[in-house]
Structure formats: C-alpha cells, structure tokens
Amino acid sequence: MYYTFNYLSPLGDITLASDGQDLTGLWFDGQKYFGGNLPAEHTKKQLRIFEQTIKWLDVYFFGKAPDFTPPLSMKGISLFRKRIWEIILEIPFGQVATYGQIAKQIAAETGKQVSAQAVGGAVGHNSISLIIPCHRVVGSDGNITGYAGGIDKKFALLKMEGADISKLIIPKNETAH
C-alpha cells in the first residue's frame, strides 16, 4: 500500500508519498512528472516518515541545511538514475553543480562516456525533489534550466539557500521572483 500527505510550502503545495516505511516521492503539486512512481491506488494518511519529512522541510524552508535525511526509497529505478541521484545528494546546501560535471564523474567511475543530456534526463525524473536537490544542478554556462517544478521555483530555492545567483542565467522565456 502507498500513502500520501500534503505539505504547504512557501512555494506552493507539495505532495509526499511513501510505501509505509520510506519516502518514495516529493513533488510540487502540478510539476512535470508529478506522481511518476506513485501507484494509482494510494491513501492519504499521516505516517512517521511524513512527520520526519515535514521536520526536514520546515528546517529547509527556514533557510537552513537540515542535518538529517529522512529514509528514502529509490526502488524501481535504473542503476544509472540511482547513481545520479546519489551524486546530487552530495551537492552541498547553497552550491550548484553542472550536468557536465556529473557526467564526467559518472564517466570516471564507469569508464564509459556519459552525456550531460543523459544526466539531465535522470535529474529531471527525480521523484524526491528538494531532499534529492535536483534544483542545484545547472547548465555548464550557468543556465538555470531543467527543473520539473518550474524555473521560478528553482531560482527561488537557490536564492533561499544563499547560492551565488549572480552568475546564473534565467532563460528569457522564463521568470524568476
């Protein structure tokens, strides 16, 4: 059985999902790929994992780096995608990495060439947004691109974390608050 819970963040409603033990999803409501790994049959219920996640989100939206990570489940995803997400988890609060840097790290680990676009696909399908901080991944030229929750949210999250946004580029067809 799968469960969901809603959290009201300063940037909009967020849906949390769990298999009853671990966090399996965290999405801004309406974002691209919303509920991508969430079975159609699920129940809204308060669980201990949601309490832990809410504590993490409260600390995070207060502008601080949480000093813990709720138990996460990355079951059912490819090893490639799982490794990308593990690398993203290592990006420090308030800092960014590029798709190209992550591609180079994967290539160094595996001995196989990996494109920044392949990394972008894995980053874009992150089902545990914020905690797996895909918003900290930017283009090699500093372009703020590729956030399923929206460029405006990506910019706001980086700004809230105190990232150096002076060198980041917002695409002309997007807005940032």
Secondary structure as GFF3:
##gff-version 3
##sequence-region A 1 177
A	DSSP	beta_strand	2	9	.	.	.	ID=ss1
A	DSSP	beta_strand	12	18	.	.	.	ID=ss2
A	DSSP	beta_strand	23	28	.	.	.	ID=ss3
A	DSSP	beta_strand	42	44	.	.	.	ID=ss4
A	DSSP	alpha_helix	48	61	.	.	.	ID=ss5
A	DSSP	alpha_helix	79	89	.	.	.	ID=ss6
A	DSSP	beta_strand	97	98	.	.	.	ID=ss7
A	DSSP	alpha_helix	99	110	.	.	.	ID=ss8
A	DSSP	alpha_helix	116	124	.	.	.	ID=ss9
A	DSSP	three_ten_helix	134	136	.	.	.	ID=ss10
A	DSSP	beta_strand	137	138	.	.	.	ID=ss11
A	DSSP	alpha_helix	151	160	.	.	.	ID=ss12
A	DSSP	three_ten_helix	165	167	.	.	.	ID=ss13
###
